[in-house]
Amino acid sequence: MAVFSVLLSLAAPALMFLLLLLVIAFLGYCLYIKYIHMKYDHIPGPPRDSFFFGQSATLVKMMENDGNVHEKFLEWAEKYGPVYRLNVLHYVAVCTYCPETTKEILMSPKYPKEKLAYEKLFNLFGQRFFGNGLITARDHEQWYKQRRIMDPAFSSLYLRGLMGTFNERAEKLMDKLAEVAESKTEANMLHLVNCVTLDVISKVAFGVDLDLLNNSSPFPKAIETCLRGMVYYVRDMFFEFKPKNRAYVNKVREAARLLRTTGAKWISERKTAIQNGDEVPKDILTQIIKSASQEESMTEEDEEFMLDNFVTFFIAGQETTANKLGFCIMELGRHPEILEKARKEVDDVIGMKRDISYDDLGELVYLSQVLKETLRIYPTAPGTARDVAEDMVIDGIHIPGGFSAVFSSYVCGRLDRFFKDPLKFDPDRFHPDAPKPYYCYYPFALGPRSCLGQNFAQMEAKVVMAKLLQRFDFTLVPGQTFDILDAGTLRPKSGVVCILSHRDYKD
Ligand code: HEM
């Protein structure tokens, strides 16, 4: 008992001292935040909802109401101009649509991807997710090594060789659409194109035949769950600690685990094939295995690193393209005159031909314009961010170093100063003779960290759209919303529900 009393008498001052240290640390941190506010508050920006969490409450509230936070960024851009400031804790984000700054920062390799968001995506609620894969790698050397190894799988020579798969998978969609047309039922086009793009990436990147239009699979749901979970994880730092979210957080972790265990299985099968001396394709999976290690034995970290890139390609290579197709079909459904013009071009270039060639794609100029215009209004991956260590002057405002520069293609694409009457869907903005947008249109980002799959995505989308226009008439089922669902990537909220019929070739 006496010993206990002695211990207590010693512990009490120690605890007091610890408490005092904590109070001092807390006050010190508050002062630091105050200092940061004073350092950057000359930059215009919306008022902070709270001292610590800046404007986060506004964004979290929008998210909870299923709103599109990019609309808020647009509203702020219109109100505060080409440079505005946001705060959270001691972090400062400078959102800018100044073309010169966009050019200076995005085109240069010296600004790393923004730390707060991209480092967070290493994990998803504690489950390793994108890790150090191509999208999230922040260290230049580490990223550059991977990118060099991946490049051959995206060369135009290699992409030409994928035309067979693009055609074959798009044909499966046409078969499905023919069934839907004959049964006169409604088609959720977003769901169907999602099956196609996931089929394509599984086949061409990993050599696996999912045939999702005919088989059920847990992957589309798992991808959707991860992307949605990512939004909460990145934008609301308390999300995982709220008891009401526990079940949801577990579901997201499970979905992320499913993708990684699938990756582990497919990688192991491929490695066995390589070891057995079987002929394997020089596809993305082979490159992923190459990029992890050139050594005989792989460490656990090498294995995890391969899975990082597996998840990166499984997600990046699919969802954004499907959403772009969904939005494109939605806009064509809303604009019969544009649909007619695109269809006429398809008839002239492709006619009744079943297999579309790489050269045909080059001739589908108007269809390219339609797809570009789709991504202007609906950039399915809506932005990117970089860390800037040194001082900068943006649009005449001095910005002290140590901030994150945020670039939104959603905001740029919808600003009247860059695109007159911005909400009007007008593919002629991208006519070959029209002036090129100057650093205000970047749905695939720009510079060294721009999208590796840009050409892949354009080719795939063109093949699907050309076949759809060639074979079917479609109308949007009335009464559906044209709203955007902000689910990490942007997607059409309605799912783009259409009634289809076979084309009458007499007209
Ligand atoms: C319409 C379709 C697509 C859009 C709009 C899109 C957009 C983007 C954007 C904006 C980035 C930059 C992301 C950031 O800075 O955080 C990016 C990066 C990337 N995308 Fe895409 N993407 C599409 C399709 C694809 C496809 C089909 C693939 C692969 C098959 C792919 C693979 C990648 C990769 C690997 C990166 C990281 C590049 C690097 O940092 O080196 N994307 N994409």
Residues whose N, C-alpha, C, O or C-beta is under 5 A from the ligand:
A	BS01	HEM	L134 I135 R147 A316 G317 Q318 T320 T321 K324 T380 A381 G383 T384 P443 F444 A445 P448 R449 S450 C451 L452 G453 Q454 F456 A457
